[in-house]
Amino acid sequence: MIDSKPICEQGEVRALDLEQGHLLVRFEDAGERDLVLGWPWVVSGQALAVEQWRPRFRPGPDAIGSAVVWIRLPRLPVELGRRNLSGIS
């Protein structure tokens, strides 16, 4: 199940299945490509990493070197504040 997101309507979209669970998606319309790149994607409750193609990309387990992560700490004491948390990134 793919969570509800805008659907591309302006141009053709083509997908190619690559190795190691990677998918190459080509957009005819650059605006739709930018929309997809600028949106956080979740598929079946799992975050999906979406990156723009880069030269010499090699599909594999180490192909993505970083990820943006949101952490919620609901009972964090106020005295710890933002300043102290900035050092963990």
Secondary structure by P-SEA (a helix, b strand, c coil): ccccccccccbbbbbbbbccbbbbbbbccaaaaaaaaabbbbcccbbbbbbccccccccccccccbbbbbbbbcccccccccccccccc
